[in-house]
Amino acid sequence: RVAVRWRQLETKFSSGTLQLPDFTDPAEAAIAWATQYREKQALSLINKQQEAEINQLHTLFNEGMTPSQFVKKLNGVNCQKINEFLMDKNWLRSGKHDWRVTSYARDRYLTEKKTQIIPEDKPSFIKYQPTLLRAAAVRLFSLYTKGKLPMKKSWDGLFTHDKSIEVAV
């Protein structure tokens, strides 16, 4: 990859599409500096936004959470419809007693926790509970900030429960 990218840059440079500014001309040097400064400012803003999202994810996600438990912490998400949403995304399928993780999402986004249920008057059975992995929390949070999760009709449009803090989206 590095060699291919190196050749691409060499080709651009030799063909004249990638040229260094003439630093002997003060006006051209100033323009090049201003362009570089603007790009640095834009990247800094993106970095701050991503840092805010990462910090919020650290406070929201805990190991062993179900999708419903995770989205309960997100303001405005309809946690009763999240499993149907994940079924449409091919992460979950409906089982006999519970939701099951699909092969597509297993070990990529979700895993399962097994629990044996022993009712008094019926035969015992195993209940499977989908459990989020970190990649799933990141993906769900990304969908949340883009407004693509099932939201409540009464949602106030804020991406946090805390009215004094607003996440940079």
N, C-alpha and C positions, 0 to 999 in steps of 0.2 A: 504494500500500500504506500509506504513511504517513497519507494523508488518511482512508482507511478505518479504520485503527487509531485515529486521533484521534477520529473520530466514534463509534467503539465506546466509547472511554473517556469521552467526553462523555455518551453515553447512560447508561452505568453510573453516572456521577457524578450526573447529573440525576435518575435514577430512584431513587437512594438505595442501590443495591447496592454502590457504591464510596464510602465515606465516610472523611473524615479524622477522626482521633480528636480529642476535645475536650481540647486541651492545657491548658486552665484547670483541669481535674480531674487532680490528681497521680496518682491510681490508674490512670486511663485512659491517661495519658501513659506511665506506667511499663510498663503492659501492652503498649502499642504499641512502646516501646523494646525490651522483652524479645523480642517477636515478630520485630522487625527484626534483632535481634542473633542469634537462632537461625537465621534464614534466611541471614544472612551467614556464620555458622559452617558451615552445611551446604554452601553454595556454595564456601567455602574448601576444605573436605574434597574435594569433587568436583574442584575445580581442581588440588589436589595429586595426586589419583589420575590425572587426565588428563595432568598434567605428567610423572609417572613413566612412563606408557605411551609418551608422545612421546619421552622420553629413551631408553627401551629400543628403540623403533623406529629411532631414529637409529643406534644401535649395531648393529642387526640387518640393516637393509636397505642394500644397495649396488646402484647402477645396473647393469643387465644380468644380474641373477640370474634363474634359472629358479624356478618354484614349489617344486620339490624342494629346491633349494639354500637357499631362504629358510626352509622349514619344518624343515630339518635343524638350524637354530639355535634352534628352539623345543623345549623339553624335552617329550618324551613323544609328539610327533606322529609318526605312521607315514608317513614320507616316500615309501614305496613305493606308498601308496594315495592320495596327494594328487591325482594326475592324474585318477583315476577320480572322486574327489570333485568336482573342478572340472568334469568332464564332466557330472556330475549337476546342477551349478549352471549349465550351459550356457555355461561359459567356454571349454572345450576340446572338440574332437572328435578321434576317432582317425583318423589318416591312414594312408597306405600304409606309410611307413617311420618315422613319428613322430606327435607330437601337433600339431594345428593349432588356432589361435585361432578362435573363432566370431565372427560379425559382431557379436553382442551385446556381447562383451567387448573387441573390438578397439578400441584407442585409448582405452578407458575403464579397463580393468584390465590388459590384456596387449598386447604387440606381438610380432612375430616377427623372428627373426634367421635369414637364409638362409645356408646353407653348401653349396657344391658338393662332392659326394663323387665321387671318380674312382677306382673300383676297377681293379685291373690287368686282370682277365679278364671284366669285366662293363661294361655301358654306365653312363655317369655319371648321377647324379641329384642333385636338390637336396633337402637336408634342412632342415626348418624347426624352429626351437627357440623355444618360447614364452618370452617375457621379461617379467618383472613390471614394472609401473609403480608409482609410489608409492601410488596409490589402492588397488591390489590388495594391497600390503603392509599398508596400514592396515586394509582389510577382512578379510584373513586373520588379522591379529593380533586384531582384534575377535572374530572367530569362535573363535579359539584361547582367548581369555580367557573366552568363554562356554561352552567345552567342546564346540563343535560340529564341530571338525575330527576326522578319523579318528585316534584315539589308539592307542598300543601297549597291549597287554594288561598289560605290566609297568610301566606309567606309575605313578610315585610320587605323583601329585597336585600336584606343585610346578610352578609356571609359569616356572622358571628352572633352568639347569644349575648356577648358582652357589648353593651352599647357604647362603651368608652374606647373600644378597640375595633378597628376595621381592617380586615386583611387586604393587602394590596393585590388586586386581581387584574 
